[in-house]
Amino acid sequence: MSSRKDGRRREPGPVVPPEVRKELDDIYAAIMARAPEHDIDPTLDRVRKVCELLGDPQKAFRVVHLTGTNGKTSTSRMLDSLVREHGLRTGRFTSPHLTSVTERIAVDGEPLSAERFIEVWRDVEPYVDMVDAQSRAAGGPRLSFFEVLTVMAFAAFADAPVDVAIIEVGMGGTWDCTNVADGEIAIITPVSIDHERWLGHTVVEIAGEKAGIIKDGATVVLAEQTADADGVILAVAAQRGARVLREGVDLEVPERFPAVGGQLVSLRTPAGLYTEVYLPLYGAHQAHNALLALAAAEALLSGGRALDGDLVGAAFAAADSPGRLEVVRASPTILVDAAHNPAGAQALVDAIDESFDFTRLVGVVGILADKDAETILSILEPLLAEIVVTESSSVRSYDVDDLEEIAKEIFGDDRVHSVARLDEALDLAAGLAENEDTIGVGTGTGVLVTGSVILAAEARLLLGRG
């Protein structure tokens, strides 16, 4: 499954010497042995203490902070492209990664090299160890996996140095360790139910957590929200004296049309209307992510004035978002998408309905056990002719037999297949699709791999996109 069959040449990645690869793997394993990134301990003290020992690197650059339920990484990548197109150096911190942990920390749009990642870890390690010891002596935990990576990102960005850091929260906002940075711009993408165990069981509770990234006097770029989420976020913004740019009030996507490889969009901000902007990403949700990125770029780069249309067009044309409705193979067409909650699944279905013309689509789906599998599968059901349920390598993955039972209740026995190994699930789905694929890319029959970020990442590797 690793050969390329779409006729395009895969650009080789950097060659990592075996000894460097081993050192990187050892460091990653050591960091992973810490508490996982979804294990939130409601304090910023540990990261703040490490940052103080390092000279507060998070204060060495301007910060755009992003939170929300879906769309954070795509919005981050588009904003990164806009800022770089205007001649500024960028740092970008996003999660989770698809292929390598080094992807989470990018400078000037490129992930840290393996060598640089190791150097950054060696630079911060003594200070992390010091704060670990202090915390444990007081009866507390070591820094978590995500806290360590956050410290590394701040250090790497200060050392580069970058002009602007685009920082995506790990989860939530108020108690997310990235919140030790003071974002002059806060982007809040659509808020919906997810991570209930840690953030709350209602949109109001979750929105309150996410609004915690809003700093005094900041500019808030706010995606269209439910009335409940909107009210909570606007109240926090008012308390902080923040300026709010609201989608549906100040920001709008007045037009968009499907185009080859993506879409043409028009984007309106208080500064003006940008027309016929090519965006090489599929779906209405990506157009709205682009709108948020543009509004943030205006606030950051020009004090809210309109940006040069040619630079905006070039930045969006160069934008990408791996693992987000990505065509990774042809004959049959195989799409990979990281949708892992109901809102993401609905955006995925809408985008495929709009941008592709499949007569028969086979799904390869694996979902984490803490997600709403029944709702996700119900949303996917009208789109898929058949489904192959599978597992990712995550210990949090739904057991394939349990997921099969849920899928059969929704799809019926005849449309459901169950294969625990992802490579075998891909082979089965491709075979089911190839039997009837007589038309071409994006039409006829195809395969959709979705359900979790980890599954999307592992499918990309198997299909030669790592």
N, C-alpha and C positions, 0 to 999 in steps of 0.2 A: 504493500500500500504506500510505500515511500516514494515511488517514482512519480515524476511530473507528467501529466497527460493533457495539460491545458495549452501546450504549445508555447508557453512562456518560459524564458530562462530564469532560473532561480539564482539570485545574486549570492555568491558565497559569503558566509559570515567570517569574522576574524578567526584565525587559527589560534587556539589556546594550547600552549605546550602542556604535555601531560602532568608535569609537576605543578604547574599553576592551576590546572583543573582540579588536581587532588587537593591542593591547599584551599581553593575556593569551596570545594565540596565539604571539606572538614570544617571550615568556618561556618558554612550554612547549616551543617548538622548541629554544630554547637549552639548556634543562635536558635535553631528550631527546637532545641531541647528545652528552651525557656517556655513560659506560659504562652499559649497561642494568641494570635492577634484579636480573636473575638472574645477573649477572656478579659473583660473590662474591670479594672480596679479603679473606683472613682477618686482618683487623685492625679494631679499633674506634678507632684513634688519630685518624683524620681527623675523624670526627664528634665525638669527645671534645674535640679541640682547638677546634673551632668552638664547641661548647657552652661551654667554659671562657671563650672570648672574649665570649660572649653573657651570661655570668654564671650558667651552668648552669641554664637554664630547666627542664630535665627534673626538677629537684629542687624545683620550686615547687608541685607538686601530688602527690596520691596516684596510684599507677600500678597498673593491672591489665594484665598482659602476657599475650598469647595466642599460642600456636603449635599445630601439629598439621598434618595433611595436608588434611583437609576440615572445613568447618563453622565456620571462624574468623570470617568476616564476619557470618554469621547470628547466632552467639553474641554477637559484639561488639554488634550492633544491639539484641539483646534485653537485654543487660546495660545498655546505654546507656539504654534505655527504663525499666528498673527503677530505676536510679540517679536519673534525672530525676524520676520519679514520687515519689521521696522528697525532692525539693526541693533537690538538689545540682546544680551546674553541671557539665557534662561536656564533655570533648574526646574525639573518636574518630578514630583514625588507622587506616585500612584500605586494602587494595589487592587487586587492581587496581581501577581505576575503570571505570564503564560508559559514561558520557557525557562527563564533563568531569573533568579532573585535580583540580578544586576539590572533588569529592566525597570525595577521600581524607582531607581534613582537615575535620572537622565540629565545631562548637561548639554545645552545647545541641541536638544532634540535627539541625542544619542545616549543609549544606556552606558553606564560606566563600564569600562573594560574590566575583565576579570582581575587584571593586575591592579587597576585603580581601586576596585572594590576592596581588595585585600589590603591595600595601603591605608584606605580610610578606616577600615576596621582596626588595623594595628594602631592608628593614631588615637582612636577613641577608646580602645580596649582598657587602658589603665584607669581611665576616669569612670567607665562603666563598672569596672571591678570595685573601685572605691565606693561608689554609691550603692552597689549591690551589698557590700559588706556593712555599710551603715544601715541600710534598710533591714537586713537580716538580724543585725544586732538589736534593732528596735522591735523585732518580731514581725517584720513585714517581708514581702517577697522580693526576689531579684527583679530587675527590669524585665519586661516581657519581650517576646520576639519583636512585636511591632514597635515598642519603645526604643529598642536598640536600633532598628532600621531608621526610625525618625531622627534620632541623634546623628546617625551616619549621614543622612540626607542633608541635614542642616550644616554639618561639618564640610561635606563635599561641596555644597553650594558656596559657602563662605570662602573656601580655599580656591575655588575656580578662578576668580570670583564671578558670580552671576549678578546681573542687574535686577532680575525679577525671579522669584520662586513661585511656582504654581503648585500648591500643596493640597492634596486630596486627603480628607479624613480617612481613617481606617473604618470607623463606625461611629455614628452619632455626631457629636460635636462638643458639647459642654465638657465632657470628661475624656474626650479623645486627646491623646498625648500631643498631637499636632497643634493643639490649641494653645500651646505655650508661645506660638508665633502670633504676632499681631497683624492680621490681614487688613490692609486698607480697603480691600474689596472682598466681599463675601458673596459667593455664588451659591444659591440654593436651588438645586434641580428638583423635579417633582418629588414630593414626599408621599409615600404610601406605606402599607403595612409590610414590615420585614424586620428580621432580627428582634422579634418580640420579646424573647427571653431577656435581652439586655437593654432594649430601648423603651419598652412599654407595649401595651396591647391595643392602644388606640392611636389614631392619627394625631390627635391633640398631644398625647404624651411624646410621641416620636418627633413631631414638629418642634416641641419645646426643647428637646435635646439637641436637635440640629440647629436651632436658632442660637444656640450657645456660642457659635463661632463669630457672631456679630460683635464687633468691637466699637467702642465709643467713636462717633464721628465717621464711621466707615461708610462706604457705598455698598448697598445690597442689591445684587442682580437676582431677581426672584422669578423663577419659572411659574407658570400658571399652576395654581394649587386648588385643592378642595377648599370650601369655605372655612372649614375648621382649621386646617393647616394655615391658611392665609391669615386668619385672625390672630393666631398665636405668634406667627413670625412678625407680623406688622406691629403687634404690641411690644415685642422685644426690641424691634428696630426703633420704635418711638422712645422707649426708655433709654436707649443708647444714643439718641440724637443722630441716628444714621439716615442717610438719604436712600430712598428705595426706588429702584427702576423695576416696575412690575410688568411681566408679560400679560398682555390683554388690556393693559392701560397705557403704558409707556412704550412697550415693545410689541412687535407683531411680525408674523410671517404672512404677508398679504397674498403671496402667490408662490406656488412651486409646481414643477412639472417633472415627471420621470424623464431621465435622460440615460444614454448609454453609460453604464458604469456608475450611475448615481442619480443626481437630480439637479435641476436648475431652480434656484430659489431667489426670492426677493425678501429682503430683510429691512424692517423699519425700526429705527431708534429715534429718540428725541432729536438727534442731530441730523437725520436725513433718511433717505430711502436708497438702498443699494439694490440694484436690479440685475437679473440674469447672472447671478453668481453660481458658478459650477461647484458642486459639492460631490466628491466621489464616494459618497456614502448613501446607503438606502434608507428610506423611511421618513415619515413625518417627524418622528422623535429626533432624528439627527438634524433636521432643519431647525427644530426648536433648540437643540443643543448649540447649533451654530449661532443662533440669535443671542443666546446667553453669552457665548464667547465674544461675540462682536461688541455687545454692550459693555462687557468688562474691559475689553481692549480700548474702547473709546475713553472710558473713565480713567484707565491707567495711563494711556499714552498721550492723550490730548485734552485732558480735563473735561471730557464730555463732548468735544467737538467732533465733526465728521472726519473720518480717516480717508486717505487717498484710496479711491476705488480700485485702482490697478493693483496696489499693494494688498488690499483686502482680497481681491480676486485671486491673486497669486498664492496667498496664504491658504485660502480654502481649497484651491485646486491641489495643493500639496499635502493636505491633511489626510490622515489615515487613522484607522482604529482597528487593529488586528483582533480577530475573534468576535467582531460585531458584524453579523450578517456578511461574512467574508466568503467569497467564492474561492475555494482552495483546490478544486479539481474539476475537470470536465470529463464527459463521457464515462459515467454519468456525471451530471453536475452535482457537486457536493458543497453544501453551505455549512458553515460553522458559526454558531451564535452562542454567546455566553449568558443568555437569558436564564435567570435563576429564581425568579419570583413571578407572581401573577402579572404585575404591571409590565415587567420585561417581556413576558410571554405574549401579552396582548400586543405590545408594540411590534414584536417580531412577526406575528401573524398578519398584522395590518401592512407591514412593510413588504412581506412576500406577496400578499394579495395585490398590492399596488405595482410592484416593480418586476415581478416574474410572471411567467405564463405556464406554470407546470400543469400538466394534465394528471399527473400522479406523483405524489411526493411520499417518500418513505422516511420515517423518523428514527433516529438513534438517540435515545433519551436516557440520561442518568441524572438523578436529583439527590441532593444532600438530605439527610434524614430530618434535619430541623426546618425544612422548607415545606410549603403547602403543596405537596405533590398532587393531591386530588384536583385542586383548582388549576394548577399548571397544566396537567394532562387534559382537563376538560376544555381549556382554552385552545390547546393544540389539536384536539380531536377533529374538528371540521376540516383542518388543513391537511391531515395526514391520511393516506390510504391505508397504510400499515405502520406499525411501530415495533422497533426492536428495543426493548428495555435492557439496560446494561449498568455497569458500575464504573466509577472512576477509581483511582488509587487511594482516594481520601478515606480515612477511617470514619469520617462522618457520612459517607455515601449510604444511601438507601440500599438495603439488602435487595439483590435483584429479584429474589422470589417474592418479597413483600411488595416491591414495586410492580411486579407482574400481576399480582392480585388486584391492585388498584387499577392498573391499566385495563385489565379484562372487564372490570365493572363499567368502565367508561367506553372502551372501544368494542367490546365483545371478544369472545375467545378467538374467532377466526382471524382477527386483524392484529393479534399480539404475538410477538416472538420474544424469547428471553435468552440472552447470551451474556454470561458474566464478564467475559474478556472483551475489552473494547475493540481490539484488532479483529477478533472474530465477528463481533457485532457489525463493524464496518463492512467486512467482506460479505456478510449475509445481506445487509441492506443494499450494498452496491449490486449484488447479484439480482436481488429483487427488482431494482431499478433498471439495470442494464437490459433485462429481458424485454423491456418495452421502450427503451430509449432510441428513438429513430429520428429525432428532430435536431437537438443541439443544446448549447449552453443556455440555461435559464428557461428553457421550454421543454416540452415532452415530460420525461420523468427525471426525478432527482432524489437526493438524500439530504436530509437536514439533521445535523448533530447539535443538540442543545440540552439544556437542563441545569448546567452548572459551569462556572468559570473553569474549574479544574478539568471537567470533561472536555470542554472546548480546547483547552491547552493541550491535553494529551492527544486529542484527535488531530490537531494541527501538526504535532510532532510526527505522528504516524503517517500523515499525508505529506510530509516533506516541507512543512512551513515553519519548522522550529528555528 
